[in-house]
Amino acid sequence: MTAKVKQILDMNAFSPDSARTTDPNSLLGRRLNNFGAASVLFYRNPIEMAGGHGAWLTAKDGTQYLDFYNNVPSVGHTHPKVVEAVSTQVGKLNINTRYLSGVVDDYLDRLKKTFPDYLDNILMCCTGSEANDLALRIAMQRSGKRGFIVTETAYHGNTLAVTHISPAALKKDPLPDHVVAVPAPFSRIYGQDPGKGFAGAVKQAVAELEERGHGCAGLICDSIFSSDGVISDPPGFLSEAAAVVKKAGGLFIADEVQPGFARTGTHMWGFQRHNLSPDLVTMGKPMGNGFPMAGVAAKSSDVKRFCEHVGYFNTFGGNPVAAAAGQAVLDIIEQEGLMENAHLAGSHAMAGLKAIRQKHSQISDIRGCGLFIGMDLCVDGDPDKPDPALASDLINALKRRHILIGAAGKYGNTLKLRPPLCLSIKEVDIFMDSLSQSLNQLI
């Protein structure tokens, strides 16, 4: 069996082809007409959402769904402290960073304390795509090179520059000449020492970029390898690859848009779990719990060098309302013990998944840490026979049981679990019961 490689936006996606008879005046019809070919909706039958709270979303028809997928509202949908902080600040002042505003620098001072001291500047923007785009530019300026190394199913955003380093986003076009993709550090690919094997692949990629005349400006990866299918262990396996890149004069860029803000359950940032010292750290998605904000943590010397060649300013990046949202998120993570909860709820989820695996041979592997878990579905449990059809059927079966979940991986056969960090043990059990019942129904 040869599974087809899937583009990231095609996973668990509604197919417009099935909507030829859709009423053009319905909400679905209007969406398809308004967005055209760029319309991306979840599920075979899309859901119209009307509200949310904690780990739950409510559809317009009143159906409540347990959200095991959306990592943007990471401290919980419509968390009252975030709502209050944003509402209060937008009623006072919202202006760009060319004016002083204490709320902005109070937030940045607080955020910087979560990073190593050498990352002493933070550049603010609005999206993870912008943050990664800016990080690439800083890396090229510092290294004097323009080549980048990524993993073969990575996704880092949707500007022109970061689409070029996002193989998972490309449908037909090949990677540009200045980008080399290597297999993600799966043990099934690199053996018992995936870190060493991955470093070897990165070393070959450095040589290839040198041969092409680009040189290596950097390696960028998300330390949980979300789009590749979730890879978390063993802690520390990224250190050798990062060292290879730095020896070649490039920078190691930690894309923390998905694993950051306590999601791994043991550290604020995914790179800390691997005991890494990144040159640049990018942030986004959960930073404002849904309010659009992002940033790049960098060395002041690198920022100074970059700004000597080109100015940087972002009209909406770092505005006071965003800062208020970000401050509330940091407060909630600390005050509600969400890092510890991610560890406890995630450990409970892993134990439940392993128990279910004993009854279903189609589950070939379970990986993850904290509340970021991947579960592979394969024919007869053979990792060489990915089963994206079963994954799609299971995702839609769970939807019918009012559970939201997504897919990842090269073939879309990895179920991706990343619920809000406020998830309770009871809610984990609800998911496990629904998963078990759905598997029993399908297999």
C-alpha beads as a LAMMPS data file, in Angstrom:
LAMMPS data file: protein, C-alpha beads

443 atoms
442 bonds

1 atom types
1 bond types

-500.0 500.0 xlo xhi
-500.0 500.0 ylo yhi
-500.0 500.0 zlo zhi

Masses

1 110.0

Atoms # bond

1 1 1 0.000 0.000 0.000
2 1 1 1.350 3.420 -0.984
3 1 1 -0.261 6.312 0.850
4 1 1 -0.476 9.699 -0.814
5 1 1 1.455 12.594 0.701
6 1 1 -1.039 15.143 2.037
7 1 1 -0.776 18.914 2.044
8 1 1 -1.472 20.301 5.518
9 1 1 -4.657 22.185 4.643
10 1 1 -6.129 19.088 2.980
11 1 1 -6.128 17.130 6.243
12 1 1 -9.576 16.697 7.769
13 1 1 -10.836 19.249 5.275
14 1 1 -14.252 19.770 3.737
15 1 1 -14.158 19.140 -0.002
16 1 1 -15.739 21.932 -2.088
17 1 1 -16.342 19.348 -4.815
18 1 1 -19.056 17.869 -2.611
19 1 1 -20.761 21.236 -2.405
20 1 1 -21.890 21.538 -6.021
21 1 1 -25.493 21.349 -4.892
22 1 1 -24.986 23.585 -1.878
23 1 1 -27.565 26.333 -1.567
24 1 1 -25.655 29.508 -2.519
25 1 1 -27.705 31.434 0.035
26 1 1 -26.744 29.137 2.912
27 1 1 -23.857 30.097 5.168
28 1 1 -21.717 27.363 3.572
29 1 1 -22.607 28.545 0.082
30 1 1 -21.828 32.141 0.978
31 1 1 -18.462 31.120 2.461
32 1 1 -17.488 29.212 -0.684
33 1 1 -18.528 32.141 -2.862
34 1 1 -16.712 34.672 -0.698
35 1 1 -13.427 32.789 -0.156
36 1 1 -13.430 30.851 -3.407
37 1 1 -10.629 28.320 -3.788
38 1 1 -9.009 29.668 -0.591
39 1 1 -11.881 28.401 1.550
40 1 1 -10.610 25.900 4.134
41 1 1 -13.170 24.291 6.426
42 1 1 -12.976 21.322 8.783
43 1 1 -15.019 18.148 8.406
44 1 1 -17.133 16.533 5.701
45 1 1 -20.020 18.546 7.125
46 1 1 -18.659 21.858 8.457
47 1 1 -19.791 23.178 11.838
48 1 1 -21.138 26.680 12.429
49 1 1 -19.759 27.713 15.817
50 1 1 -21.510 30.200 18.066
51 1 1 -19.617 30.210 21.349
52 1 1 -17.067 28.611 23.597
53 1 1 -15.884 28.283 27.170
54 1 1 -12.923 26.437 28.653
55 1 1 -12.287 23.286 26.632
56 1 1 -15.716 23.367 24.971
57 1 1 -17.177 24.926 21.835
58 1 1 -20.884 25.393 21.161
59 1 1 -22.387 25.161 17.683
60 1 1 -25.244 27.348 16.521
61 1 1 -27.635 24.411 16.931
62 1 1 -26.641 24.148 20.600
63 1 1 -24.409 21.079 20.276
64 1 1 -21.405 21.217 22.606
65 1 1 -18.079 19.878 21.385
66 1 1 -15.084 18.949 23.521
67 1 1 -12.164 20.677 21.834
68 1 1 -9.115 18.439 21.589
69 1 1 -7.582 20.323 18.696
70 1 1 -7.457 24.111 18.931
71 1 1 -4.244 25.288 20.567
72 1 1 -4.804 28.993 19.928
73 1 1 -7.124 29.617 22.939
74 1 1 -4.610 27.693 25.022
75 1 1 -5.789 28.821 28.460
76 1 1 -9.408 28.141 27.499
77 1 1 -11.997 29.558 25.134
78 1 1 -13.244 33.006 26.231
79 1 1 -11.260 32.906 29.451
80 1 1 -12.823 35.656 31.607
81 1 1 -9.458 37.147 32.611
82 1 1 -8.407 37.559 28.977
83 1 1 -11.822 38.952 28.064
84 1 1 -11.630 41.469 30.906
85 1 1 -8.037 42.493 30.135
86 1 1 -8.740 43.071 26.433
87 1 1 -12.073 44.805 27.041
88 1 1 -10.625 47.140 29.674
89 1 1 -7.594 48.087 27.605
90 1 1 -9.475 48.641 24.347
91 1 1 -11.697 51.035 26.300
92 1 1 -8.657 53.032 27.428
93 1 1 -6.080 53.128 24.655
94 1 1 -4.947 51.200 21.602
95 1 1 -2.044 52.777 19.746
96 1 1 1.132 51.724 17.967
97 1 1 4.554 51.376 19.604
98 1 1 5.834 54.733 18.400
99 1 1 4.223 56.018 21.596
100 1 1 5.182 54.885 25.075
101 1 1 2.693 52.725 26.926
102 1 1 3.527 51.138 30.263
103 1 1 1.298 48.125 29.659
104 1 1 3.455 47.128 26.680
105 1 1 6.779 47.228 28.499
106 1 1 5.333 45.673 31.641
107 1 1 4.321 42.734 29.476
108 1 1 7.650 42.491 27.660
109 1 1 9.606 42.660 30.925
110 1 1 7.478 39.799 32.222
111 1 1 7.781 37.756 29.022
112 1 1 11.569 38.166 28.871
113 1 1 11.905 36.528 32.285
114 1 1 10.771 33.248 30.703
115 1 1 13.753 33.277 28.307
116 1 1 17.506 32.897 28.778
117 1 1 19.095 36.238 29.681
118 1 1 20.974 36.508 26.380
119 1 1 17.664 36.828 24.472
120 1 1 17.243 40.391 25.654
121 1 1 15.157 41.937 22.859
122 1 1 11.664 41.023 21.706
123 1 1 10.304 42.245 18.379
124 1 1 6.527 42.265 18.251
125 1 1 4.286 41.403 15.329
126 1 1 0.813 39.957 14.761
127 1 1 1.156 36.394 13.494
128 1 1 3.499 33.430 13.712
129 1 1 4.056 33.778 9.972
130 1 1 5.336 37.323 10.472
131 1 1 7.524 36.194 13.363
132 1 1 9.131 33.410 11.341
133 1 1 9.564 35.706 8.339
134 1 1 11.388 38.223 10.527
135 1 1 13.539 35.498 12.083
136 1 1 14.664 34.353 8.642
137 1 1 15.660 37.896 7.744
138 1 1 17.659 38.332 10.959
139 1 1 19.380 34.979 10.395
140 1 1 20.378 35.909 6.857
141 1 1 21.684 39.272 7.979
142 1 1 23.788 37.823 10.779
143 1 1 25.123 34.795 8.889
144 1 1 25.634 36.463 5.535
145 1 1 24.023 33.383 3.970
146 1 1 20.552 32.576 2.655
147 1 1 20.041 28.802 2.799
148 1 1 17.688 27.144 5.303
149 1 1 17.116 23.609 6.553
150 1 1 13.665 22.378 7.538
151 1 1 11.983 19.034 8.126
152 1 1 10.183 17.470 5.181
153 1 1 6.621 18.014 6.451
154 1 1 7.210 21.272 8.314
155 1 1 4.809 24.181 8.343
156 1 1 6.057 27.604 9.448
157 1 1 3.493 30.033 8.027
158 1 1 2.142 31.702 4.928
159 1 1 4.191 34.717 3.887
160 1 1 6.255 34.191 0.730
161 1 1 9.461 33.551 2.678
162 1 1 7.989 31.108 5.182
163 1 1 5.873 29.313 2.589
164 1 1 9.208 28.551 0.924
165 1 1 10.317 26.773 4.117
166 1 1 6.959 25.018 4.632
167 1 1 6.946 21.800 2.594
168 1 1 3.568 20.851 4.075
169 1 1 1.996 23.910 2.447
170 1 1 3.218 23.186 -1.084
171 1 1 0.829 21.342 -3.387
172 1 1 2.672 21.349 -6.721
173 1 1 5.682 23.641 -6.530
174 1 1 8.992 22.144 -5.352
175 1 1 11.038 23.682 -2.573
176 1 1 13.141 26.602 -3.817
177 1 1 16.852 26.087 -4.355
178 1 1 17.837 27.777 -1.078
179 1 1 15.825 25.336 1.070
180 1 1 16.702 21.723 1.883
181 1 1 14.240 19.458 3.700
182 1 1 15.352 16.482 5.790
183 1 1 13.248 13.730 7.383
184 1 1 12.022 14.588 10.868
185 1 1 13.816 12.787 13.737
186 1 1 11.625 9.682 13.913
187 1 1 13.295 6.628 15.411
188 1 1 11.772 4.520 12.630
189 1 1 13.860 6.561 10.180
190 1 1 17.074 7.135 12.122
191 1 1 17.144 4.139 14.451
192 1 1 17.759 4.008 18.194
193 1 1 19.608 7.333 18.246
194 1 1 17.354 9.682 16.247
195 1 1 19.260 12.744 17.447
196 1 1 22.518 11.495 15.953
197 1 1 20.814 10.425 12.744
198 1 1 18.996 13.731 12.421
199 1 1 22.243 15.631 12.988
200 1 1 23.833 13.570 10.207
201 1 1 21.017 14.499 7.837
202 1 1 21.367 18.168 8.806
203 1 1 25.122 17.986 8.158
204 1 1 24.445 16.639 4.662
205 1 1 21.924 19.438 4.105
206 1 1 24.522 22.026 5.140
207 1 1 26.931 20.585 2.572
208 1 1 24.221 20.657 -0.093
209 1 1 23.431 24.311 0.594
210 1 1 27.121 25.152 0.415
211 1 1 27.409 23.314 -2.893
212 1 1 24.427 25.223 -4.273
213 1 1 26.148 28.476 -3.348
214 1 1 23.689 29.584 -0.671
215 1 1 25.445 28.555 2.519
216 1 1 23.504 27.721 5.665
217 1 1 21.762 30.655 7.342
218 1 1 19.902 28.425 9.741
219 1 1 17.887 25.441 10.845
220 1 1 14.326 26.208 11.864
221 1 1 12.157 23.659 13.582
222 1 1 9.291 23.456 15.984
223 1 1 10.539 21.412 18.920
224 1 1 7.445 19.184 18.982
225 1 1 7.494 18.666 15.173
226 1 1 3.758 19.148 15.067
227 1 1 3.149 18.999 11.326
228 1 1 5.605 16.136 10.884
229 1 1 3.470 14.026 13.224
230 1 1 4.550 15.008 16.782
231 1 1 8.008 13.965 17.998
232 1 1 8.975 14.700 21.585
233 1 1 11.477 12.158 22.847
234 1 1 14.077 11.615 24.006
235 1 1 14.582 15.067 25.540
236 1 1 17.780 16.599 24.191
237 1 1 17.759 14.895 20.796
238 1 1 17.947 18.235 18.944
239 1 1 21.219 19.394 20.484
240 1 1 23.541 17.691 17.975
241 1 1 21.707 19.093 14.957
242 1 1 21.725 22.601 16.427
243 1 1 25.469 22.309 17.029
244 1 1 26.056 21.249 13.415
245 1 1 24.273 24.331 12.106
246 1 1 26.043 26.720 14.452
247 1 1 29.418 25.256 13.484
248 1 1 28.529 26.010 9.869
249 1 1 27.872 29.660 10.737
250 1 1 24.094 29.362 10.746
251 1 1 21.531 30.055 13.447
252 1 1 19.207 27.702 15.248
253 1 1 15.676 29.124 15.188
254 1 1 13.216 27.633 17.661
255 1 1 9.688 27.949 16.310
256 1 1 7.662 27.907 19.527
257 1 1 4.380 28.928 17.928
258 1 1 2.872 25.523 18.740
259 1 1 4.913 23.924 21.572
260 1 1 5.427 27.121 23.560
261 1 1 3.570 28.632 26.530
262 1 1 3.724 25.579 28.818
263 1 1 2.062 23.083 26.473
264 1 1 4.727 20.388 26.913
265 1 1 3.927 20.227 30.625
266 1 1 7.441 20.572 32.034
267 1 1 8.813 23.824 30.589
268 1 1 7.496 27.123 29.337
269 1 1 9.220 26.558 25.994
270 1 1 9.822 23.404 24.005
271 1 1 13.483 24.233 23.418
272 1 1 14.061 24.246 27.192
273 1 1 12.952 20.625 27.365
274 1 1 15.792 19.834 24.960
275 1 1 18.273 22.016 26.892
276 1 1 18.918 24.115 23.789
277 1 1 20.253 27.640 23.421
278 1 1 18.483 28.960 20.322
279 1 1 19.687 32.066 18.545
280 1 1 16.125 33.152 17.825
281 1 1 12.760 32.124 19.260
282 1 1 9.484 32.767 17.471
283 1 1 6.071 32.919 19.154
284 1 1 2.454 33.237 18.068
285 1 1 -0.938 31.457 18.278
286 1 1 -1.484 30.969 22.063
287 1 1 0.383 34.160 22.970
288 1 1 -2.848 36.178 23.275
289 1 1 -5.298 33.277 23.640
290 1 1 -6.837 34.150 20.293
291 1 1 -5.993 37.834 20.154
292 1 1 -3.603 38.184 17.171
293 1 1 -0.108 38.717 18.490
294 1 1 3.330 37.193 17.927
295 1 1 6.984 37.941 18.508
296 1 1 10.653 37.118 18.032
297 1 1 13.051 36.842 20.974
298 1 1 16.585 37.713 19.899
299 1 1 19.970 38.965 21.041
300 1 1 20.177 42.751 21.096
301 1 1 23.398 42.575 19.068
302 1 1 21.580 40.705 16.282
303 1 1 18.696 43.169 16.341
304 1 1 21.135 46.094 16.173
305 1 1 22.960 44.555 13.209
306 1 1 19.678 43.873 11.426
307 1 1 18.310 47.364 11.998
308 1 1 21.501 48.950 10.683
309 1 1 20.505 47.576 7.272
310 1 1 16.718 47.807 7.328
311 1 1 14.205 49.401 9.657
312 1 1 11.597 47.333 11.448
313 1 1 8.228 48.586 12.606
314 1 1 4.863 46.883 12.888
315 1 1 1.755 49.055 13.110
316 1 1 -0.277 46.564 15.120
317 1 1 2.512 44.487 16.637
318 1 1 2.900 45.158 20.356
319 1 1 -0.173 47.368 20.690
320 1 1 -1.496 47.879 24.264
321 1 1 -4.535 45.623 23.781
322 1 1 -2.315 42.775 22.585
323 1 1 -0.002 43.371 25.538
324 1 1 -2.953 43.217 27.936
325 1 1 -4.043 39.906 26.388
326 1 1 -0.513 38.540 26.622
327 1 1 -0.131 39.612 30.235
328 1 1 -3.406 37.900 31.118
329 1 1 -2.223 34.673 29.475
330 1 1 0.997 34.661 31.508
331 1 1 -0.973 35.382 34.687
332 1 1 -3.389 32.527 34.010
333 1 1 -0.647 30.000 33.227
334 1 1 1.024 30.837 36.542
335 1 1 -1.996 31.380 38.792
336 1 1 -4.015 28.392 37.556
337 1 1 -1.031 26.037 37.402
338 1 1 -1.606 25.220 33.745
339 1 1 1.885 23.846 33.132
340 1 1 1.388 21.313 35.901
341 1 1 -2.110 20.602 34.635
342 1 1 -0.759 19.990 31.138
343 1 1 1.614 17.439 32.622
344 1 1 -1.036 15.708 34.750
345 1 1 -3.819 15.711 32.157
346 1 1 -1.357 14.781 29.417
347 1 1 0.039 11.864 31.434
348 1 1 -3.497 10.646 32.080
349 1 1 -4.270 10.907 28.369
350 1 1 -1.107 8.985 27.418
351 1 1 -1.999 6.200 29.852
352 1 1 -5.499 6.000 28.397
353 1 1 -4.237 5.910 24.829
354 1 1 -1.758 3.159 25.623
355 1 1 -4.533 1.090 27.147
356 1 1 -6.683 1.567 24.053
357 1 1 -3.720 0.632 21.860
358 1 1 -3.610 -2.791 23.516
359 1 1 -7.052 -3.489 22.045
360 1 1 -6.501 -2.026 18.570
361 1 1 -3.522 -3.148 16.524
362 1 1 -4.148 -0.349 13.992
363 1 1 -2.567 2.091 16.464
364 1 1 1.113 1.750 15.590
365 1 1 2.624 4.426 17.836
366 1 1 1.787 7.090 20.417
367 1 1 4.131 10.027 21.008
368 1 1 4.066 13.299 22.860
369 1 1 4.452 15.193 26.106
370 1 1 2.110 17.346 28.119
371 1 1 -0.983 18.210 26.120
372 1 1 0.578 17.666 22.710
373 1 1 0.163 14.057 21.567
374 1 1 0.271 12.230 18.243
375 1 1 -1.234 8.797 17.566
376 1 1 -0.388 6.929 14.348
377 1 1 -2.967 4.789 12.569
378 1 1 -1.586 2.143 10.212
379 1 1 -2.820 -0.972 8.461
380 1 1 -2.195 -3.910 10.835
381 1 1 -0.099 -1.537 12.949
382 1 1 2.643 -1.546 10.303
383 1 1 4.339 1.904 10.290
384 1 1 5.173 1.364 6.614
385 1 1 1.451 1.190 5.833
386 1 1 -0.074 4.497 6.989
387 1 1 -3.873 4.543 7.016
388 1 1 -5.115 8.103 6.430
389 1 1 -8.563 6.763 5.474
390 1 1 -9.018 5.305 8.949
391 1 1 -7.740 8.540 10.475
392 1 1 -10.304 10.543 8.500
393 1 1 -13.106 8.134 9.399
394 1 1 -12.118 8.308 13.067
395 1 1 -11.953 12.102 13.077
396 1 1 -15.461 12.307 11.653
397 1 1 -16.723 9.543 13.967
398 1 1 -15.424 11.535 16.943
399 1 1 -17.165 14.622 15.601
400 1 1 -20.429 12.694 15.657
401 1 1 -19.665 12.004 19.333
402 1 1 -19.036 15.724 19.811
403 1 1 -15.240 15.576 20.022
404 1 1 -13.015 17.818 17.868
405 1 1 -9.624 16.491 16.777
406 1 1 -7.203 16.945 13.879
407 1 1 -4.624 15.160 11.749
408 1 1 -0.936 15.605 11.011
409 1 1 2.028 13.817 9.479
410 1 1 3.255 13.224 5.968
411 1 1 0.243 11.113 5.049
412 1 1 -2.370 12.528 7.412
413 1 1 -2.560 9.299 9.415
414 1 1 -1.496 10.834 12.735
415 1 1 -4.226 12.017 15.071
416 1 1 -3.086 15.270 16.676
417 1 1 -4.250 16.001 20.230
418 1 1 -3.600 19.508 21.588
419 1 1 -6.553 20.645 23.708
420 1 1 -6.647 23.799 25.850
421 1 1 -4.306 23.625 28.841
422 1 1 -7.219 23.890 31.268
423 1 1 -8.409 20.401 30.247
424 1 1 -9.630 18.395 33.233
425 1 1 -9.098 14.720 34.024
426 1 1 -12.859 14.221 33.628
427 1 1 -12.684 15.705 30.144
428 1 1 -9.762 13.418 29.272
429 1 1 -11.977 10.478 30.294
430 1 1 -14.823 11.757 28.115
431 1 1 -12.437 11.791 25.160
432 1 1 -11.099 8.315 25.916
433 1 1 -14.596 6.841 26.112
434 1 1 -15.552 8.421 22.804
435 1 1 -12.309 7.332 21.148
436 1 1 -12.738 3.755 22.325
437 1 1 -16.354 3.605 21.177
438 1 1 -15.490 5.126 17.794
439 1 1 -12.665 2.649 17.201
440 1 1 -14.915 -0.247 18.167
441 1 1 -17.489 0.988 15.682
442 1 1 -15.035 1.466 12.817
443 1 1 -12.810 -1.601 13.251

Bonds

1 1 1 2
2 1 2 3
3 1 3 4
4 1 4 5
5 1 5 6
6 1 6 7
7 1 7 8
8 1 8 9
9 1 9 10
10 1 10 11
11 1 11 12
12 1 12 13
13 1 13 14
14 1 14 15
15 1 15 16
16 1 16 17
17 1 17 18
18 1 18 19
19 1 19 20
20 1 20 21
21 1 21 22
22 1 22 23
23 1 23 24
24 1 24 25
25 1 25 26
26 1 26 27
27 1 27 28
28 1 28 29
29 1 29 30
30 1 30 31
31 1 31 32
32 1 32 33
33 1 33 34
34 1 34 35
35 1 35 36
36 1 36 37
37 1 37 38
38 1 38 39
39 1 39 40
40 1 40 41
41 1 41 42
42 1 42 43
43 1 43 44
44 1 44 45
45 1 45 46
46 1 46 47
47 1 47 48
48 1 48 49
49 1 49 50
50 1 50 51
51 1 51 52
52 1 52 53
53 1 53 54
54 1 54 55
55 1 55 56
56 1 56 57
57 1 57 58
58 1 58 59
59 1 59 60
60 1 60 61
61 1 61 62
62 1 62 63
63 1 63 64
64 1 64 65
65 1 65 66
66 1 66 67
67 1 67 68
68 1 68 69
69 1 69 70
70 1 70 71
71 1 71 72
72 1 72 73
73 1 73 74
74 1 74 75
75 1 75 76
76 1 76 77
77 1 77 78
78 1 78 79
79 1 79 80
80 1 80 81
81 1 81 82
82 1 82 83
83 1 83 84
84 1 84 85
85 1 85 86
86 1 86 87
87 1 87 88
88 1 88 89
89 1 89 90
90 1 90 91
91 1 91 92
92 1 92 93
93 1 93 94
94 1 94 95
95 1 95 96
96 1 96 97
97 1 97 98
98 1 98 99
99 1 99 100
100 1 100 101
101 1 101 102
102 1 102 103
103 1 103 104
104 1 104 105
105 1 105 106
106 1 106 107
107 1 107 108
108 1 108 109
109 1 109 110
110 1 110 111
111 1 111 112
112 1 112 113
113 1 113 114
114 1 114 115
115 1 115 116
116 1 116 117
117 1 117 118
118 1 118 119
119 1 119 120
120 1 120 121
121 1 121 122
122 1 122 123
123 1 123 124
124 1 124 125
125 1 125 126
126 1 126 127
127 1 127 128
128 1 128 129
129 1 129 130
130 1 130 131
131 1 131 132
132 1 132 133
133 1 133 134
134 1 134 135
135 1 135 136
136 1 136 137
137 1 137 138
138 1 138 139
139 1 139 140
140 1 140 141
141 1 141 142
142 1 142 143
143 1 143 144
144 1 144 145
145 1 145 146
146 1 146 147
147 1 147 148
148 1 148 149
149 1 149 150
150 1 150 151
151 1 151 152
152 1 152 153
153 1 153 154
154 1 154 155
155 1 155 156
156 1 156 157
157 1 157 158
158 1 158 159
159 1 159 160
160 1 160 161
161 1 161 162
162 1 162 163
163 1 163 164
164 1 164 165
165 1 165 166
166 1 166 167
167 1 167 168
168 1 168 169
169 1 169 170
170 1 170 171
171 1 171 172
172 1 172 173
173 1 173 174
174 1 174 175
175 1 175 176
176 1 176 177
177 1 177 178
178 1 178 179
179 1 179 180
180 1 180 181
181 1 181 182
182 1 182 183
183 1 183 184
184 1 184 185
185 1 185 186
186 1 186 187
187 1 187 188
188 1 188 189
189 1 189 190
190 1 190 191
191 1 191 192
192 1 192 193
193 1 193 194
194 1 194 195
195 1 195 196
196 1 196 197
197 1 197 198
198 1 198 199
199 1 199 200
200 1 200 201
201 1 201 202
202 1 202 203
203 1 203 204
204 1 204 205
205 1 205 206
206 1 206 207
207 1 207 208
208 1 208 209
209 1 209 210
210 1 210 211
211 1 211 212
212 1 212 213
213 1 213 214
214 1 214 215
215 1 215 216
216 1 216 217
217 1 217 218
218 1 218 219
219 1 219 220
220 1 220 221
221 1 221 222
222 1 222 223
223 1 223 224
224 1 224 225
225 1 225 226
226 1 226 227
227 1 227 228
228 1 228 229
229 1 229 230
230 1 230 231
231 1 231 232
232 1 232 233
233 1 233 234
234 1 234 235
235 1 235 236
236 1 236 237
237 1 237 238
238 1 238 239
239 1 239 240
240 1 240 241
241 1 241 242
242 1 242 243
243 1 243 244
244 1 244 245
245 1 245 246
246 1 246 247
247 1 247 248
248 1 248 249
249 1 249 250
250 1 250 251
251 1 251 252
252 1 252 253
253 1 253 254
254 1 254 255
255 1 255 256
256 1 256 257
257 1 257 258
258 1 258 259
259 1 259 260
260 1 260 261
261 1 261 262
262 1 262 263
263 1 263 264
264 1 264 265
265 1 265 266
266 1 266 267
267 1 267 268
268 1 268 269
269 1 269 270
270 1 270 271
271 1 271 272
272 1 272 273
273 1 273 274
274 1 274 275
275 1 275 276
276 1 276 277
277 1 277 278
278 1 278 279
279 1 279 280
280 1 280 281
281 1 281 282
282 1 282 283
283 1 283 284
284 1 284 285
285 1 285 286
286 1 286 287
287 1 287 288
288 1 288 289
289 1 289 290
290 1 290 291
291 1 291 292
292 1 292 293
293 1 293 294
294 1 294 295
295 1 295 296
296 1 296 297
297 1 297 298
298 1 298 299
299 1 299 300
300 1 300 301
301 1 301 302
302 1 302 303
303 1 303 304
304 1 304 305
305 1 305 306
306 1 306 307
307 1 307 308
308 1 308 309
309 1 309 310
310 1 310 311
311 1 311 312
312 1 312 313
313 1 313 314
314 1 314 315
315 1 315 316
316 1 316 317
317 1 317 318
318 1 318 319
319 1 319 320
320 1 320 321
321 1 321 322
322 1 322 323
323 1 323 324
324 1 324 325
325 1 325 326
326 1 326 327
327 1 327 328
328 1 328 329
329 1 329 330
330 1 330 331
331 1 331 332
332 1 332 333
333 1 333 334
334 1 334 335
335 1 335 336
336 1 336 337
337 1 337 338
338 1 338 339
339 1 339 340
340 1 340 341
341 1 341 342
342 1 342 343
343 1 343 344
344 1 344 345
345 1 345 346
346 1 346 347
347 1 347 348
348 1 348 349
349 1 349 350
350 1 350 351
351 1 351 352
352 1 352 353
353 1 353 354
354 1 354 355
355 1 355 356
356 1 356 357
357 1 357 358
358 1 358 359
359 1 359 360
360 1 360 361
361 1 361 362
362 1 362 363
363 1 363 364
364 1 364 365
365 1 365 366
366 1 366 367
367 1 367 368
368 1 368 369
369 1 369 370
370 1 370 371
371 1 371 372
372 1 372 373
373 1 373 374
374 1 374 375
375 1 375 376
376 1 376 377
377 1 377 378
378 1 378 379
379 1 379 380
380 1 380 381
381 1 381 382
382 1 382 383
383 1 383 384
384 1 384 385
385 1 385 386
386 1 386 387
387 1 387 388
388 1 388 389
389 1 389 390
390 1 390 391
391 1 391 392
392 1 392 393
393 1 393 394
394 1 394 395
395 1 395 396
396 1 396 397
397 1 397 398
398 1 398 399
399 1 399 400
400 1 400 401
401 1 401 402
402 1 402 403
403 1 403 404
404 1 404 405
405 1 405 406
406 1 406 407
407 1 407 408
408 1 408 409
409 1 409 410
410 1 410 411
411 1 411 412
412 1 412 413
413 1 413 414
414 1 414 415
415 1 415 416
416 1 416 417
417 1 417 418
418 1 418 419
419 1 419 420
420 1 420 421
421 1 421 422
422 1 422 423
423 1 423 424
424 1 424 425
425 1 425 426
426 1 426 427
427 1 427 428
428 1 428 429
429 1 429 430
430 1 430 431
431 1 431 432
432 1 432 433
433 1 433 434
434 1 434 435
435 1 435 436
436 1 436 437
437 1 437 438
438 1 438 439
439 1 439 440
440 1 440 441
441 1 441 442
442 1 442 443
